[in-house]
Amino acid sequence: MQRICLLILLSVFVFTGCNRQQAQSVNTKPAATATVQTQPAANSDPKNPANWDKSLDAVVAAPKNHKVVLENDKVRVLEVTVQPGEREPVHSHRWPSVLYVMEEENIRDYDAQGNVIYDTKTDKNPMKTPYTVWMDPQEPHSVENLSKKPLRLMRVELKQ
């Protein structure tokens, strides 16, 4: 199932302008993390994802929930799992991405201050799994799984 999901996501990636020669093996390990910048430069735009606190990157801040399955200079593919009743640590996603949501029932998404920014229970037209969506870079947030099944998705982050 995971290989099928990865193939679907990689197909989406191919259709967005990248070619297969640029992809690396699934066994590729991510590059070492650079020095963490805790504060953006004084004159930088805090809304610019390039200036976000690198310690809040999903893989760094919520490693239990975000597993790198492929990474190169063009793309990072994450397998994301949030167990029933679990709330992820606050984290961000600096790159736009495609999400393939395989399993999801009831979730709640919070901003960095703990305010609810999305709740499936109040969504009048929730999407049915499986589904695929486009996501712009996401500022610091935290997802809580309110269901009895794990939340499972694949996230293809486009670095370029």
Rosetta constraint file for C-alpha pairs under 8 A:
AtomPair CA 1 CA 5 HARMONIC 6.25 0.50
AtomPair CA 2 CA 6 HARMONIC 6.06 0.50
AtomPair CA 3 CA 7 HARMONIC 6.07 0.50
AtomPair CA 4 CA 8 HARMONIC 6.23 0.50
AtomPair CA 5 CA 9 HARMONIC 6.19 0.50
AtomPair CA 5 CA 100 HARMONIC 7.38 0.50
AtomPair CA 5 CA 154 HARMONIC 7.19 0.50
AtomPair CA 6 CA 10 HARMONIC 6.01 0.50
AtomPair CA 6 CA 154 HARMONIC 7.29 0.50
AtomPair CA 7 CA 11 HARMONIC 6.04 0.50
AtomPair CA 8 CA 12 HARMONIC 6.39 0.50
AtomPair CA 9 CA 13 HARMONIC 6.28 0.50
AtomPair CA 9 CA 98 HARMONIC 7.48 0.50
AtomPair CA 9 CA 100 HARMONIC 7.00 0.50
AtomPair CA 9 CA 154 HARMONIC 7.63 0.50
AtomPair CA 9 CA 155 HARMONIC 7.96 0.50
AtomPair CA 9 CA 156 HARMONIC 6.72 0.50
AtomPair CA 10 CA 14 HARMONIC 6.19 0.50
AtomPair CA 10 CA 156 HARMONIC 7.91 0.50
AtomPair CA 11 CA 15 HARMONIC 6.35 0.50
AtomPair CA 12 CA 16 HARMONIC 6.42 0.50
AtomPair CA 12 CA 98 HARMONIC 7.97 0.50
AtomPair CA 13 CA 17 HARMONIC 7.09 0.50
AtomPair CA 13 CA 18 HARMONIC 6.45 0.50
AtomPair CA 13 CA 156 HARMONIC 7.74 0.50
AtomPair CA 14 CA 18 HARMONIC 4.94 0.50
AtomPair CA 14 CA 19 HARMONIC 5.59 0.50
AtomPair CA 14 CA 20 HARMONIC 6.98 0.50
AtomPair CA 18 CA 22 HARMONIC 7.09 0.50
AtomPair CA 19 CA 23 HARMONIC 7.43 0.50
AtomPair CA 22 CA 74 HARMONIC 7.70 0.50
AtomPair CA 23 CA 72 HARMONIC 7.26 0.50
AtomPair CA 24 CA 28 HARMONIC 6.61 0.50
AtomPair CA 24 CA 70 HARMONIC 7.45 0.50
AtomPair CA 24 CA 71 HARMONIC 7.49 0.50
AtomPair CA 24 CA 72 HARMONIC 6.60 0.50
AtomPair CA 25 CA 70 HARMONIC 7.19 0.50
AtomPair CA 26 CA 69 HARMONIC 6.16 0.50
AtomPair CA 26 CA 70 HARMONIC 5.07 0.50
AtomPair CA 27 CA 69 HARMONIC 7.46 0.50
AtomPair CA 27 CA 70 HARMONIC 6.95 0.50
AtomPair CA 28 CA 70 HARMONIC 6.06 0.50
AtomPair CA 28 CA 71 HARMONIC 6.56 0.50
AtomPair CA 28 CA 72 HARMONIC 7.81 0.50
AtomPair CA 29 CA 70 HARMONIC 7.20 0.50
AtomPair CA 29 CA 71 HARMONIC 6.89 0.50
AtomPair CA 30 CA 68 HARMONIC 7.35 0.50
AtomPair CA 30 CA 70 HARMONIC 7.46 0.50
AtomPair CA 30 CA 71 HARMONIC 5.54 0.50
AtomPair CA 30 CA 72 HARMONIC 7.24 0.50
AtomPair CA 36 CA 53 HARMONIC 7.41 0.50
AtomPair CA 36 CA 54 HARMONIC 5.59 0.50
AtomPair CA 36 CA 55 HARMONIC 5.83 0.50
AtomPair CA 37 CA 53 HARMONIC 5.91 0.50
AtomPair CA 37 CA 54 HARMONIC 6.04 0.50
AtomPair CA 37 CA 55 HARMONIC 7.31 0.50
AtomPair CA 38 CA 53 HARMONIC 5.39 0.50
AtomPair CA 38 CA 54 HARMONIC 7.19 0.50
AtomPair CA 38 CA 55 HARMONIC 7.09 0.50
AtomPair CA 39 CA 53 HARMONIC 6.40 0.50
AtomPair CA 40 CA 44 HARMONIC 6.43 0.50
AtomPair CA 40 CA 46 HARMONIC 7.11 0.50
AtomPair CA 40 CA 51 HARMONIC 5.49 0.50
AtomPair CA 40 CA 52 HARMONIC 6.78 0.50
AtomPair CA 40 CA 53 HARMONIC 7.01 0.50
AtomPair CA 41 CA 51 HARMONIC 7.79 0.50
AtomPair CA 44 CA 51 HARMONIC 6.95 0.50
AtomPair CA 45 CA 51 HARMONIC 6.94 0.50
AtomPair CA 46 CA 51 HARMONIC 6.07 0.50
AtomPair CA 46 CA 52 HARMONIC 6.72 0.50
AtomPair CA 47 CA 51 HARMONIC 7.59 0.50
AtomPair CA 47 CA 52 HARMONIC 7.80 0.50
AtomPair CA 48 CA 52 HARMONIC 7.04 0.50
AtomPair CA 49 CA 94 HARMONIC 5.00 0.50
AtomPair CA 49 CA 95 HARMONIC 7.44 0.50
AtomPair CA 49 CA 137 HARMONIC 6.91 0.50
AtomPair CA 49 CA 139 HARMONIC 7.70 0.50
AtomPair CA 50 CA 94 HARMONIC 6.76 0.50
AtomPair CA 52 CA 56 HARMONIC 7.75 0.50
AtomPair CA 52 CA 94 HARMONIC 7.48 0.50
AtomPair CA 53 CA 57 HARMONIC 7.49 0.50
AtomPair CA 55 CA 60 HARMONIC 6.01 0.50
AtomPair CA 55 CA 61 HARMONIC 6.19 0.50
AtomPair CA 56 CA 60 HARMONIC 6.44 0.50
AtomPair CA 56 CA 61 HARMONIC 5.06 0.50
AtomPair CA 56 CA 90 HARMONIC 7.11 0.50
AtomPair CA 56 CA 91 HARMONIC 4.63 0.50
AtomPair CA 56 CA 92 HARMONIC 5.62 0.50
AtomPair CA 56 CA 140 HARMONIC 7.11 0.50
AtomPair CA 57 CA 61 HARMONIC 5.82 0.50
AtomPair CA 57 CA 62 HARMONIC 7.93 0.50
AtomPair CA 57 CA 91 HARMONIC 5.68 0.50
AtomPair CA 57 CA 92 HARMONIC 5.19 0.50
AtomPair CA 57 CA 93 HARMONIC 6.12 0.50
AtomPair CA 57 CA 94 HARMONIC 7.36 0.50
AtomPair CA 58 CA 62 HARMONIC 5.28 0.50
AtomPair CA 58 CA 63 HARMONIC 6.82 0.50
AtomPair CA 58 CA 66 HARMONIC 6.43 0.50
AtomPair CA 58 CA 91 HARMONIC 5.00 0.50
AtomPair CA 58 CA 92 HARMONIC 5.55 0.50
AtomPair CA 58 CA 93 HARMONIC 6.25 0.50
AtomPair CA 59 CA 63 HARMONIC 4.72 0.50
AtomPair CA 59 CA 65 HARMONIC 7.98 0.50
AtomPair CA 59 CA 66 HARMONIC 5.45 0.50
AtomPair CA 59 CA 67 HARMONIC 6.91 0.50
AtomPair CA 59 CA 68 HARMONIC 7.55 0.50
AtomPair CA 61 CA 89 HARMONIC 6.55 0.50
AtomPair CA 61 CA 90 HARMONIC 6.91 0.50
AtomPair CA 61 CA 91 HARMONIC 5.62 0.50
AtomPair CA 62 CA 66 HARMONIC 6.29 0.50
AtomPair CA 62 CA 88 HARMONIC 6.48 0.50
AtomPair CA 62 CA 89 HARMONIC 5.54 0.50
AtomPair CA 62 CA 90 HARMONIC 7.35 0.50
AtomPair CA 62 CA 91 HARMONIC 6.57 0.50
AtomPair CA 63 CA 67 HARMONIC 6.62 0.50
AtomPair CA 65 CA 79 HARMONIC 7.94 0.50
AtomPair CA 65 CA 80 HARMONIC 5.41 0.50
AtomPair CA 65 CA 81 HARMONIC 5.08 0.50
AtomPair CA 65 CA 82 HARMONIC 5.93 0.50
AtomPair CA 65 CA 88 HARMONIC 7.02 0.50
AtomPair CA 66 CA 78 HARMONIC 5.95 0.50
AtomPair CA 66 CA 79 HARMONIC 5.82 0.50
AtomPair CA 66 CA 80 HARMONIC 4.76 0.50
AtomPair CA 66 CA 81 HARMONIC 6.87 0.50
AtomPair CA 67 CA 78 HARMONIC 5.35 0.50
AtomPair CA 67 CA 79 HARMONIC 5.10 0.50
AtomPair CA 67 CA 80 HARMONIC 6.46 0.50
AtomPair CA 68 CA 76 HARMONIC 7.05 0.50
AtomPair CA 68 CA 77 HARMONIC 5.91 0.50
AtomPair CA 68 CA 78 HARMONIC 4.64 0.50
AtomPair CA 68 CA 79 HARMONIC 6.43 0.50
AtomPair CA 69 CA 76 HARMONIC 7.81 0.50
AtomPair CA 69 CA 77 HARMONIC 5.65 0.50
AtomPair CA 69 CA 78 HARMONIC 5.78 0.50
AtomPair CA 69 CA 79 HARMONIC 6.63 0.50
AtomPair CA 70 CA 75 HARMONIC 7.76 0.50
AtomPair CA 70 CA 76 HARMONIC 5.75 0.50
AtomPair CA 70 CA 77 HARMONIC 5.13 0.50
AtomPair CA 70 CA 78 HARMONIC 7.35 0.50
AtomPair CA 71 CA 75 HARMONIC 5.73 0.50
AtomPair CA 71 CA 76 HARMONIC 4.27 0.50
AtomPair CA 71 CA 77 HARMONIC 6.27 0.50
AtomPair CA 72 CA 76 HARMONIC 6.48 0.50
AtomPair CA 73 CA 159 HARMONIC 6.86 0.50
AtomPair CA 73 CA 160 HARMONIC 7.91 0.50
AtomPair CA 74 CA 158 HARMONIC 6.21 0.50
AtomPair CA 74 CA 159 HARMONIC 5.05 0.50
AtomPair CA 74 CA 160 HARMONIC 5.59 0.50
AtomPair CA 75 CA 156 HARMONIC 6.76 0.50
AtomPair CA 75 CA 157 HARMONIC 5.55 0.50
AtomPair CA 75 CA 158 HARMONIC 4.76 0.50
AtomPair CA 75 CA 159 HARMONIC 5.28 0.50
AtomPair CA 75 CA 160 HARMONIC 7.57 0.50
AtomPair CA 76 CA 156 HARMONIC 5.87 0.50
AtomPair CA 76 CA 157 HARMONIC 5.09 0.50
AtomPair CA 76 CA 158 HARMONIC 6.76 0.50
AtomPair CA 76 CA 159 HARMONIC 7.33 0.50
AtomPair CA 77 CA 154 HARMONIC 6.99 0.50
AtomPair CA 77 CA 155 HARMONIC 5.59 0.50
AtomPair CA 77 CA 156 HARMONIC 4.44 0.50
AtomPair CA 77 CA 157 HARMONIC 6.14 0.50
AtomPair CA 78 CA 154 HARMONIC 5.65 0.50
AtomPair CA 78 CA 155 HARMONIC 5.00 0.50
AtomPair CA 78 CA 156 HARMONIC 6.44 0.50
AtomPair CA 78 CA 157 HARMONIC 7.89 0.50
AtomPair CA 79 CA 152 HARMONIC 7.59 0.50
AtomPair CA 79 CA 153 HARMONIC 6.13 0.50
AtomPair CA 79 CA 154 HARMONIC 4.72 0.50
AtomPair CA 79 CA 155 HARMONIC 6.49 0.50
AtomPair CA 80 CA 151 HARMONIC 7.78 0.50
AtomPair CA 80 CA 152 HARMONIC 5.73 0.50
AtomPair CA 80 CA 153 HARMONIC 5.22 0.50
AtomPair CA 80 CA 154 HARMONIC 5.97 0.50
AtomPair CA 80 CA 155 HARMONIC 7.23 0.50
AtomPair CA 81 CA 150 HARMONIC 6.54 0.50
AtomPair CA 81 CA 151 HARMONIC 5.47 0.50
AtomPair CA 81 CA 152 HARMONIC 4.70 0.50
AtomPair CA 81 CA 153 HARMONIC 6.70 0.50
AtomPair CA 82 CA 86 HARMONIC 6.19 0.50
AtomPair CA 82 CA 87 HARMONIC 7.26 0.50
AtomPair CA 82 CA 88 HARMONIC 7.01 0.50
AtomPair CA 82 CA 143 HARMONIC 7.95 0.50
AtomPair CA 82 CA 144 HARMONIC 7.51 0.50
AtomPair CA 82 CA 145 HARMONIC 6.28 0.50
AtomPair CA 82 CA 150 HARMONIC 5.65 0.50
AtomPair CA 82 CA 151 HARMONIC 5.01 0.50
AtomPair CA 82 CA 152 HARMONIC 6.79 0.50
AtomPair CA 83 CA 145 HARMONIC 6.59 0.50
AtomPair CA 83 CA 149 HARMONIC 7.01 0.50
AtomPair CA 83 CA 150 HARMONIC 4.45 0.50
AtomPair CA 83 CA 151 HARMONIC 6.36 0.50
AtomPair CA 84 CA 145 HARMONIC 5.40 0.50
AtomPair CA 84 CA 146 HARMONIC 6.28 0.50
AtomPair CA 84 CA 147 HARMONIC 5.53 0.50
AtomPair CA 84 CA 148 HARMONIC 5.06 0.50
AtomPair CA 84 CA 149 HARMONIC 5.51 0.50
AtomPair CA 84 CA 150 HARMONIC 5.27 0.50
AtomPair CA 84 CA 151 HARMONIC 7.48 0.50
AtomPair CA 85 CA 144 HARMONIC 6.94 0.50
AtomPair CA 85 CA 145 HARMONIC 5.32 0.50
AtomPair CA 85 CA 146 HARMONIC 5.38 0.50
AtomPair CA 85 CA 147 HARMONIC 6.75 0.50
AtomPair CA 85 CA 148 HARMONIC 7.39 0.50
AtomPair CA 86 CA 144 HARMONIC 5.74 0.50
AtomPair CA 86 CA 145 HARMONIC 5.61 0.50
AtomPair CA 86 CA 146 HARMONIC 7.70 0.50
AtomPair CA 87 CA 142 HARMONIC 6.73 0.50
AtomPair CA 87 CA 143 HARMONIC 5.66 0.50
AtomPair CA 87 CA 144 HARMONIC 3.99 0.50
AtomPair CA 87 CA 145 HARMONIC 6.34 0.50
AtomPair CA 88 CA 142 HARMONIC 5.38 0.50
AtomPair CA 88 CA 143 HARMONIC 5.57 0.50
AtomPair CA 88 CA 144 HARMONIC 6.36 0.50
AtomPair CA 89 CA 142 HARMONIC 5.88 0.50
AtomPair CA 90 CA 112 HARMONIC 6.27 0.50
AtomPair CA 90 CA 140 HARMONIC 5.92 0.50
AtomPair CA 90 CA 141 HARMONIC 5.09 0.50
AtomPair CA 90 CA 142 HARMONIC 4.67 0.50
AtomPair CA 91 CA 139 HARMONIC 7.75 0.50
AtomPair CA 91 CA 140 HARMONIC 4.85 0.50
AtomPair CA 91 CA 141 HARMONIC 5.58 0.50
AtomPair CA 91 CA 142 HARMONIC 6.48 0.50
AtomPair CA 92 CA 137 HARMONIC 7.88 0.50
AtomPair CA 92 CA 138 HARMONIC 5.60 0.50
AtomPair CA 92 CA 139 HARMONIC 5.13 0.50
AtomPair CA 92 CA 140 HARMONIC 4.30 0.50
AtomPair CA 92 CA 141 HARMONIC 6.29 0.50
AtomPair CA 93 CA 137 HARMONIC 5.46 0.50
AtomPair CA 93 CA 138 HARMONIC 4.99 0.50
AtomPair CA 93 CA 139 HARMONIC 6.67 0.50
AtomPair CA 93 CA 140 HARMONIC 7.63 0.50
AtomPair CA 94 CA 137 HARMONIC 5.06 0.50
AtomPair CA 94 CA 138 HARMONIC 6.53 0.50
AtomPair CA 94 CA 139 HARMONIC 7.63 0.50
AtomPair CA 95 CA 136 HARMONIC 7.05 0.50
AtomPair CA 95 CA 137 HARMONIC 4.89 0.50
AtomPair CA 95 CA 138 HARMONIC 7.86 0.50
AtomPair CA 95 CA 157 HARMONIC 5.64 0.50
AtomPair CA 95 CA 158 HARMONIC 5.84 0.50
AtomPair CA 95 CA 159 HARMONIC 5.79 0.50
AtomPair CA 96 CA 134 HARMONIC 7.68 0.50
AtomPair CA 96 CA 135 HARMONIC 5.66 0.50
AtomPair CA 96 CA 136 HARMONIC 4.36 0.50
AtomPair CA 96 CA 137 HARMONIC 4.66 0.50
AtomPair CA 96 CA 138 HARMONIC 7.96 0.50
AtomPair CA 96 CA 157 HARMONIC 5.78 0.50
AtomPair CA 96 CA 158 HARMONIC 5.75 0.50
AtomPair CA 96 CA 159 HARMONIC 7.62 0.50
AtomPair CA 97 CA 134 HARMONIC 5.99 0.50
AtomPair CA 97 CA 135 HARMONIC 5.16 0.50
AtomPair CA 97 CA 136 HARMONIC 6.45 0.50
AtomPair CA 97 CA 137 HARMONIC 7.31 0.50
AtomPair CA 97 CA 155 HARMONIC 6.46 0.50
AtomPair CA 97 CA 156 HARMONIC 5.23 0.50
AtomPair CA 97 CA 157 HARMONIC 4.20 0.50
AtomPair CA 97 CA 158 HARMONIC 5.70 0.50
AtomPair CA 98 CA 132 HARMONIC 6.97 0.50
AtomPair CA 98 CA 133 HARMONIC 5.80 0.50
AtomPair CA 98 CA 134 HARMONIC 4.69 0.50
AtomPair CA 98 CA 135 HARMONIC 6.07 0.50
AtomPair CA 98 CA 155 HARMONIC 5.77 0.50
AtomPair CA 98 CA 156 HARMONIC 5.17 0.50
AtomPair CA 98 CA 157 HARMONIC 6.67 0.50
AtomPair CA 99 CA 132 HARMONIC 5.47 0.50
AtomPair CA 99 CA 133 HARMONIC 5.30 0.50
AtomPair CA 99 CA 134 HARMONIC 6.36 0.50
AtomPair CA 99 CA 135 HARMONIC 7.20 0.50
AtomPair CA 99 CA 153 HARMONIC 6.73 0.50
AtomPair CA 99 CA 154 HARMONIC 5.80 0.50
AtomPair CA 99 CA 155 HARMONIC 4.55 0.50
AtomPair CA 99 CA 156 HARMONIC 6.46 0.50
AtomPair CA 100 CA 130 HARMONIC 7.15 0.50
AtomPair CA 100 CA 131 HARMONIC 5.86 0.50
AtomPair CA 100 CA 132 HARMONIC 4.43 0.50
AtomPair CA 100 CA 133 HARMONIC 6.75 0.50
AtomPair CA 100 CA 153 HARMONIC 5.51 0.50
AtomPair CA 100 CA 154 HARMONIC 5.19 0.50
AtomPair CA 100 CA 155 HARMONIC 6.42 0.50
AtomPair CA 101 CA 129 HARMONIC 6.40 0.50
AtomPair CA 101 CA 130 HARMONIC 5.47 0.50
AtomPair CA 101 CA 131 HARMONIC 5.38 0.50
AtomPair CA 101 CA 132 HARMONIC 6.12 0.50
AtomPair CA 101 CA 152 HARMONIC 6.31 0.50
AtomPair CA 101 CA 153 HARMONIC 4.28 0.50
AtomPair CA 101 CA 154 HARMONIC 6.54 0.50
AtomPair CA 102 CA 129 HARMONIC 5.82 0.50
AtomPair CA 102 CA 130 HARMONIC 4.62 0.50
AtomPair CA 102 CA 131 HARMONIC 6.91 0.50
AtomPair CA 102 CA 151 HARMONIC 7.83 0.50
AtomPair CA 102 CA 152 HARMONIC 5.56 0.50
AtomPair CA 102 CA 153 HARMONIC 5.27 0.50
AtomPair CA 102 CA 154 HARMONIC 7.76 0.50
AtomPair CA 103 CA 129 HARMONIC 5.90 0.50
AtomPair CA 103 CA 130 HARMONIC 6.50 0.50
AtomPair CA 103 CA 149 HARMONIC 7.83 0.50
AtomPair CA 103 CA 150 HARMONIC 6.97 0.50
AtomPair CA 103 CA 151 HARMONIC 5.31 0.50
AtomPair CA 103 CA 152 HARMONIC 4.97 0.50
AtomPair CA 103 CA 153 HARMONIC 6.81 0.50
AtomPair CA 104 CA 129 HARMONIC 6.48 0.50
AtomPair CA 104 CA 149 HARMONIC 7.59 0.50
AtomPair CA 104 CA 150 HARMONIC 7.21 0.50
AtomPair CA 104 CA 151 HARMONIC 4.89 0.50
AtomPair CA 104 CA 152 HARMONIC 6.73 0.50
AtomPair CA 105 CA 120 HARMONIC 7.75 0.50
AtomPair CA 105 CA 146 HARMONIC 7.76 0.50
AtomPair CA 105 CA 147 HARMONIC 5.87 0.50
AtomPair CA 105 CA 149 HARMONIC 7.49 0.50
AtomPair CA 105 CA 151 HARMONIC 7.47 0.50
AtomPair CA 106 CA 119 HARMONIC 7.54 0.50
AtomPair CA 106 CA 120 HARMONIC 5.48 0.50
AtomPair CA 106 CA 121 HARMONIC 6.54 0.50
AtomPair CA 106 CA 145 HARMONIC 6.34 0.50
AtomPair CA 106 CA 146 HARMONIC 5.15 0.50
AtomPair CA 106 CA 147 HARMONIC 5.21 0.50
AtomPair CA 107 CA 119 HARMONIC 5.96 0.50
AtomPair CA 107 CA 120 HARMONIC 5.71 0.50
AtomPair CA 107 CA 121 HARMONIC 7.83 0.50
AtomPair CA 107 CA 143 HARMONIC 6.81 0.50
AtomPair CA 107 CA 144 HARMONIC 5.57 0.50
AtomPair CA 107 CA 145 HARMONIC 4.67 0.50
AtomPair CA 107 CA 146 HARMONIC 5.29 0.50
AtomPair CA 107 CA 147 HARMONIC 7.16 0.50
AtomPair CA 108 CA 116 HARMONIC 6.90 0.50
AtomPair CA 108 CA 117 HARMONIC 7.71 0.50
AtomPair CA 108 CA 118 HARMONIC 5.65 0.50
AtomPair CA 108 CA 119 HARMONIC 4.37 0.50
AtomPair CA 108 CA 120 HARMONIC 6.55 0.50
AtomPair CA 108 CA 143 HARMONIC 5.76 0.50
AtomPair CA 108 CA 144 HARMONIC 5.17 0.50
AtomPair CA 108 CA 145 HARMONIC 6.71 0.50
AtomPair CA 108 CA 146 HARMONIC 7.21 0.50
AtomPair CA 109 CA 116 HARMONIC 5.89 0.50
AtomPair CA 109 CA 117 HARMONIC 5.61 0.50
AtomPair CA 109 CA 118 HARMONIC 5.01 0.50
AtomPair CA 109 CA 119 HARMONIC 6.39 0.50
AtomPair CA 109 CA 141 HARMONIC 6.81 0.50
AtomPair CA 109 CA 142 HARMONIC 5.70 0.50
AtomPair CA 109 CA 143 HARMONIC 4.43 0.50
AtomPair CA 109 CA 144 HARMONIC 6.30 0.50
AtomPair CA 110 CA 114 HARMONIC 5.23 0.50
AtomPair CA 110 CA 115 HARMONIC 5.24 0.50
AtomPair CA 110 CA 116 HARMONIC 4.43 0.50
AtomPair CA 110 CA 117 HARMONIC 5.34 0.50
AtomPair CA 110 CA 118 HARMONIC 7.07 0.50
AtomPair CA 110 CA 141 HARMONIC 5.36 0.50
AtomPair CA 110 CA 142 HARMONIC 5.14 0.50
AtomPair CA 110 CA 143 HARMONIC 6.31 0.50
AtomPair CA 111 CA 115 HARMONIC 5.45 0.50
AtomPair CA 111 CA 116 HARMONIC 6.54 0.50
AtomPair CA 111 CA 117 HARMONIC 6.32 0.50
AtomPair CA 111 CA 139 HARMONIC 7.78 0.50
AtomPair CA 111 CA 140 HARMONIC 6.19 0.50
AtomPair CA 111 CA 141 HARMONIC 4.30 0.50
AtomPair CA 111 CA 142 HARMONIC 6.48 0.50
AtomPair CA 112 CA 140 HARMONIC 5.27 0.50
AtomPair CA 112 CA 141 HARMONIC 5.08 0.50
AtomPair CA 112 CA 142 HARMONIC 7.19 0.50
AtomPair CA 118 CA 123 HARMONIC 7.98 0.50
AtomPair CA 119 CA 123 HARMONIC 6.46 0.50
AtomPair CA 120 CA 126 HARMONIC 6.30 0.50
AtomPair CA 127 CA 131 HARMONIC 7.00 0.50
AtomPair CA 145 CA 150 HARMONIC 7.35 0.50
AtomPair CA 145 CA 151 HARMONIC 6.58 0.50
